[in-house]
């Protein structure tokens, strides 16, 4: 079986495949099932904050160091998340207008 070279060169690929399929697949399946009960706006916020949560856990649990670039990205992600939360989803009239414009553009 193939090997993934780690620091000691003895890491088997089987655990990596297992973790990738079981944990990543299971988490994505749970996320997809949960999205059926959540609005598109909230789903966007959750997925937008996912990298921020990962970086925060790495900082907290693994003592990863952040540079100025990381802090700037954190501020930008939080700012965009707040904008989405404050403005919310498009109103139904805006959606209807967009659909009408799209229908006009596609008809010849």
N, C-alpha and C positions, 0 to 999 in steps of 0.2 A: 504494500500500500504506500501511497505517496507520503512524503513528509513535508512539514512546514518548518523551515529553519528558524529556530528561536535563538536565544542567546547561547544555549548549550547545544543546539542543533538536534535535539531529540524529541521535538514536539510532533506528535502524530496528527495527521489530518482528520482522523475519525472524530475526535472530540470537537474539533472546529466545525465540522459538518453537522454534528449533532446539535451543538449550540446554535448554529445558524438556522437550522430547520426547526428545531423544537422551540427555542426561545423567541427568535425573531418571527417565525411563522405563527406561533401561538399568540404573541403580543399583537401582531397585525390582525389576526383573526378576531381577537377580543376588541380591538379598536374599531374594526369594520362593523362588528355587531353592535357596538355602542353608538356608532354614528347614526344608526337608524332612528334613534330617539333624541338626537341633538340637532339643533339648527345648523345651517351652513356657516353662519357667523361664528358660533361657538367652536365649531370644528376647525375653522380657519385659525382662530386664536390658539387653540390647543396645538395644532400642528406647527404654527409659527413659533410657539414658545418651546417646542421640543428641543431644538439645539441649545437654547438657553438653559433649560433644565439639565441637559447632559453636561454642559460646561460647568454649571454650578455644582453638580454632584461631583465632578472630577476635582474641582477646586476644594470642596468640603471634605470628601472622602480620601482622595489621593494626594491632597496638598499640592495640586498643580498650580503653578505660578501664572498669573495673568499679566500681560503687558498692557500698555496704553491702548493698543489696537483692540484688545479683547474688551476692555471697559467701554470703548466707543461703540463697539458692536452691540454690547449689552444694552446700552442706552438707546441705540437706534431700534433694536427689537422691541424694547419696552415701550418706546414712543409710538411705534407703529401699532402695537397691540392696543394701546390706549385709544388711539385714533379710531380703530375699528370698533372698540367697545363703546366709545362715546357717540359715534355716528350710526352704528348699527348697520343692519342690512338695508339695501335699497328699498324705498317705498314701493308699493304695488303699482302706483301710477308710473313711476320711473321705469319699472320693469315692462309695463305695457307699452310705453313709448319706445323702449329699446326694441321690443319685438316687432312693432309696426315699422320702425326704420329698417330692421333687418329684412322684413318681408318685402318692403319696397325695393331694397337693394338687390334682392335675389330674383325678382320678377323682371322679365325682359320685355 
